[in-house]
């Protein structure tokens, strides 16, 4: 089964209530997976990065502007990385390290955060190199929650929750195929270091 909820309906009261839902999902997920090719996974975002992202969501969808409250909840959800009760297997596309969210200062802080957290026991963080040969066609970002019994997909106009077992199996298969081409450990840190150097050498754009 696949259920869809339009973002403008789901965010009709602002971003905070949705973040409460996400906190609950993550707290209920002991072993989660996420594939995020073009931006930083929400549970690893810095406050500054999350502020830009949620601000863009509010502006694009025209929903109530409660960005500070939404960001505070997003930071709260990150406690699952430090409580010793959860584990998340996360693949970021190398492009996510270079997608300019908020400018060089925000991105430098964000890459520093990834380098700091990559060795957390609760986290298996891999970077899928832009030039890696992948035996899987490019797809959208997705998260696998619970005991593998739900996949969550965010589209431009709505979010989707997939619970039908045959469909879920395809998400698991896709994740495993991306994982085979993903860099981990020291190789992932080298890719992060390369991005760190790029943003360190990138001056702010004149407005």
Buried (B, 14 or more C-beta within 10 A) or exposed (E): EEEEEEBEEBBEEBBBBBBEEBBEBBBBBEEBBBBBBEBBBBBBBBBBBBBBBBBEBBEEBEBEBBBBBBBBBBBEBBEBBEEEEBBBBBBBBBEBBBEEBBBBEBBBBBBBBBBEBBEBEBBBBBBBBEEBEEEBEEEEBBBBBBEBEBBBBEEEEBBBBBEEEEEBEEBEEBBEBBBEBBBBEEEBBEBBEBBBEBBEEBEEEEE
